[in-house]
Amino acid sequence: MQQLIRENTKIMSPRLLPEMKLHLAQDDVPLYRMGEDELDALGIGTPYWAFAWAGGQALGRYILDNPKVVRGRKVLDFGAGSGMVAIAAAMAGAFDVIANDIDPVAADAMQMNADLNDVFLDIVTEDVIGRISKDYEVILVGDVFYDQQIADLVLPWLKELKAKGREILIGDPGRFYLPNMGLERIARYAGETTGLMEDTDLRNAGVWRLAE
């Protein structure tokens, strides 16, 4: 699978994160142009891990600009995809970074991207929704609220984590399904994505903190 990732991505820096390099799909490599049937034939699903989503870029930028948010703390990057936000947390001095995504191909991509940036991530592919673990103090959520179903599933869990004293930071380009109740916007950025996976190439991405 790592060979497939190498053959279908290019090593590039996300626009908002020039200090980081990731294996990303571009419009002149095969993975970018594949349909669902072709992806299924390769044994992979939609390759969310191959794109530097705008909300994740914004969240990663915020962490690198405000390292005290994660420095010396245990961090969970939920729905980590490429591992971009988790890598930013590690670069900012987090004590331990758990990068979570249920896609096993994403786990391979995250490991490759962590190696590119000379950081260590604790990568897990278990479904952690609903779990209140002592293994993390800060939860980072980049580009998760892409439909109502996932929003309804994730938000109650995040609120429960917040009630237990965890800090919750969310990066999102202002999608319709981003829950607004109890959210405080703390930063705004302009981040590029690709037309393949979003309905525009440029989204105004922001960072929100889940309030009490």
N, C-alpha and C positions, 0 to 999 in steps of 0.2 A: 504493500500500500504506500509506503514511503516513496518508492520509485515512481508510482503513479502520480503522487503529489509533485515530485520534482519535475516530471515530464510535462505537467499541465499547469504549472504556475511559474511565475518569475519572482525573483527576490527583489523586493522594492520597499520603499519607506512610505507609509501613509502620509497624506498631505500634512496633517496636524501633528505628526509624530516623526519628524526627520531623524531623531536619534535612534529610531527603532527600524529593524528590517524584518519583513515577513514574506512568506511564500504566498503570493496573491495571484489570482486568475486575472488575465488581461484579455482584451478582445482579439488578440492574434495568437492565442493558444487554444487547443481543442476543447478543454474543459468549459470554456466560456460559452461555446456554441452548442454544447450537447443538450439534447432534450431528455425527458424523464426516462424514456425507454433505453437510450444509450447509457445513461447513468446507472440504471438498474442492471444493465448487462455487465457493467464494471463492478457491481456489488456496492455501489454507494448511492446515497440519497442526495437530496438537494445540497450542494456544497456550500453551506452558509459559512463554513470555516475558511473559504477561499477569498473572502471579501472583507475589506476594512470598512465596516459599517460606520456611518456618520456618528451615531450616538456613542458607539464604542470609542471612536477617535476623540470625541469631545470628553468623554469620561477619562480616557487615558491621559489626555492633555491636562485636564484638571488635576489629576493625581500627581503628575510630574511637576506641575507648577505649585502644588500645595502638598508636598511630601509628608507633612506632619499628620495628614489624615490617615495614613497607613503605616508610617514609620514605627517599627518595633511592635507592630500588632499582627494578629492572625487574621487573614483576609480570605474571603470566599469570592471568587469570580463566578457567578451563576450564569449558565448558558454561554460559556466562554468562547465557543467557536474557534477562531484562530489563536486564542490566548492573548490577544492584543492588550486587553485591559489588565489581565493577570501579570503579563510581562511588565507593564508600566508600574504596577504595584511593587513587583520585585525590584525594579530599577530604583524605585523611590525609597527602598529600605524597609519594606514589610518584613516582619519576623518570619512568617510562614505564609505561603500563598497556595491555596487550594483552587485549582482550575477545574471547573465542573461542566461537562457536557455529555449528554447521553449518547451522542454519535461517536462510535469508536474510531471513525476516520478522523474526526475532529481531534481526538486524543493524539493520534499520530502527528497531525499537523501542528498541534500545540507543542509537542515534544521537539519537533524540528525547528519551530520558531523560537522556542526557549533556548535551544542550542545555538541558533544564529545570534542570539543576543546575550549569550553567556550568563543566563540566569537559571535558577532551579525552580520548577513548579511541581507541586504535588497534584498530579492529574488523576481525577476520578470520573468514572462514567456512570455512577449510580444515580438514580433519581432521588434528589435530596429534598424535593418539595415536601413540606410538612414536617421536616425534621428540625428540631431545635438543638443544635450541637454546640458544645463548648469549644469546638475546634476552630471557631471563627468569631471575631469581634466586629469586623466590618464586612458588609455584603455589598458587592459591586454588581450592578445589573445593567448591561449594555444591550439596547435594541431587542428587548424581549417582548414588549407589548405590541406585537404585530397583528393580533386579532383579539376579538372579544373573549374567545374561549380561554386563551392563555392568560389574558388579563384577569379574568374571573378566578382562575386557578392559582395564580402566583400572588396577587395582591394580598389576600387574607393571610397567607404565610408570611409575607414581608411585614405586615402589620403586627403579627404575633412576635416575630423576631424583634421588631422595634420595641414592643412592650416588654421584652426581656432584656432590653438595654443595648441591643446591637445598633450600630450605625448603618443606615441604608442609603446608598448613593445610586442614582439611576441616570443613565445616559440615553437620550432618545431624540430623534429629529422631529418631534411634535406630531406623532401619528395620532389618528383619530381615537385609537384605543388606549392611549396613554391615560391612566387614571389621574385625575387632577385633584381629587379630594385628599387633603393632607400633604400635598407636595409643595415644597418651596424651591423655586428656581434659584440656583446659586451661580450659574455661569451660562454663557451663550457663545457658541462658536459657529463658523461656517465650515462644513466638512464635506468632502467629495465622496460619493459612492459611485457605483456603476449602474447604467441603465438596465442591465440584465436583471438585477435583483431589487431595484427600487423604481418608482414611477418617475423620478427625476434624477438627474446627475448631481444635483447640489441641494442639500437640505440644510436648513438652519438648525443645527443640533444644539441641544442644551443639556445641562446637568441639573438634576433635582435632588433634594434631600427629603427623605420621608420624615415628616414632622410627627409630633405626638398626636 
